[in-house]
């Protein structure tokens, strides 16, 4: 059967980002008519497209298909030009071992 898109969740994720359907289509990399059909429930995208939609809308494919109640993303993309500070932090973290990362997470949680 494959993955089936929950159109209500799709719409809510797009609206949460404050973007138009046209902008969502652009971010996903599909034509505007294709995206409009997905959100209207007239057509179900393939699994790879669902994953691209999830990435573009900062959520997970499991959330968009009703397989998870958590809307947390599977992937977080940090653009060096858009957010150089966060990019630097992520870049530093890629060289840390698991023990160091756990210590850092503990420290970051205390900052919140």
C-alpha positions as CSV (number, residue, x, y, z in Angstrom):
1,X,0.0,0.0,0.0
2,X,2.7,2.5,0.9
3,X,2.6,5.8,2.7
4,X,-0.6,7.9,2.7
5,X,-0.4,11.6,3.3
6,X,-2.6,13.2,6.0
7,X,-3.7,16.3,4.2
8,X,-4.8,18.1,7.4
9,X,-1.3,17.7,8.9
10,X,0.3,18.8,5.7
11,X,-1.8,22.0,5.6
12,X,-1.1,22.7,9.3
13,X,2.7,22.2,8.9
14,X,2.7,24.6,5.9
15,X,0.6,27.2,7.8
16,X,2.8,26.9,10.9
17,X,5.7,28.0,8.7
18,X,3.6,30.9,7.3
19,X,4.2,30.0,3.7
20,X,1.9,29.8,0.7
21,X,1.1,26.7,-1.2
22,X,3.2,28.1,-4.0
23,X,6.2,28.5,-1.7
24,X,5.7,25.0,-0.3
25,X,5.8,23.6,-3.9
26,X,9.0,25.5,-4.6
27,X,10.7,24.3,-1.4
28,X,9.6,20.7,-2.0
29,X,10.8,20.9,-5.7
30,X,7.4,19.9,-7.3
31,X,5.2,21.8,-9.6
32,X,2.5,24.1,-8.1
33,X,-0.4,22.0,-9.5
34,X,1.2,18.8,-8.1
35,X,1.5,20.3,-4.6
36,X,-2.1,21.7,-4.8
37,X,-3.3,18.2,-5.6
38,X,-1.4,16.7,-2.6
39,X,-2.9,19.3,-0.2
40,X,-6.4,18.9,-1.6
41,X,-6.1,15.1,-1.2
42,X,-6.6,14.5,-4.9
43,X,-3.3,12.8,-5.3
44,X,-0.9,10.9,-2.9
45,X,2.8,11.6,-3.5
46,X,5.4,8.8,-3.6
47,X,7.4,8.0,-0.5
48,X,10.5,9.9,-1.7
49,X,8.3,13.0,-2.3
50,X,6.7,12.6,1.2
51,X,10.2,12.7,2.6
52,X,11.0,15.8,0.6
53,X,7.8,17.5,1.8
54,X,8.7,16.6,5.4
55,X,12.1,18.1,5.0
56,X,10.7,21.3,3.4
57,X,8.1,21.7,6.1
58,X,10.4,20.9,9.0
59,X,8.6,17.8,10.2
60,X,8.9,14.0,9.7
61,X,7.4,11.7,7.1
62,X,5.9,9.6,9.9
63,X,4.0,12.6,11.2
64,X,2.7,13.6,7.7
65,X,1.5,10.0,7.2
66,X,-0.1,9.7,10.6
67,X,2.4,7.1,11.9
68,X,3.7,9.4,14.6
69,X,2.1,12.0,16.9
70,X,5.3,13.9,17.1
71,X,5.8,16.6,14.5
72,X,9.6,16.9,15.3
73,X,11.6,16.8,12.1
74,X,13.8,13.9,11.0
75,X,16.2,16.3,9.4
76,X,17.3,19.8,10.5
77,X,19.1,21.8,7.8
78,X,21.3,24.6,8.9
79,X,22.4,27.0,6.2
80,X,25.8,28.7,6.9
81,X,24.6,31.9,5.2
82,X,21.3,32.1,6.9
83,X,22.4,31.2,10.4
84,X,26.2,31.3,10.7
85,X,26.2,31.0,14.5
86,X,24.1,27.8,14.7
87,X,26.1,26.5,11.7
88,X,29.3,26.9,13.7
89,X,27.9,25.1,16.7
90,X,26.7,22.2,14.6
91,X,30.0,22.0,12.7
92,X,31.9,21.8,16.0
93,X,29.6,19.1,17.3
94,X,30.3,16.9,14.3
95,X,33.8,16.3,15.7
96,X,32.7,15.4,19.2
97,X,32.4,11.9,20.5
98,X,29.2,10.6,22.1
99,X,30.4,11.3,25.7
100,X,31.2,14.9,24.8
101,X,27.9,15.3,23.0
102,X,25.9,14.1,26.0
103,X,27.8,16.6,28.3
104,X,27.0,19.3,25.8
105,X,23.3,18.4,25.7
106,X,23.2,18.4,29.5
107,X,24.8,21.9,29.6
108,X,22.5,23.2,26.8
109,X,19.4,22.0,28.7
110,X,20.5,24.0,31.7
111,X,20.7,27.1,29.5
112,X,17.1,26.9,28.4
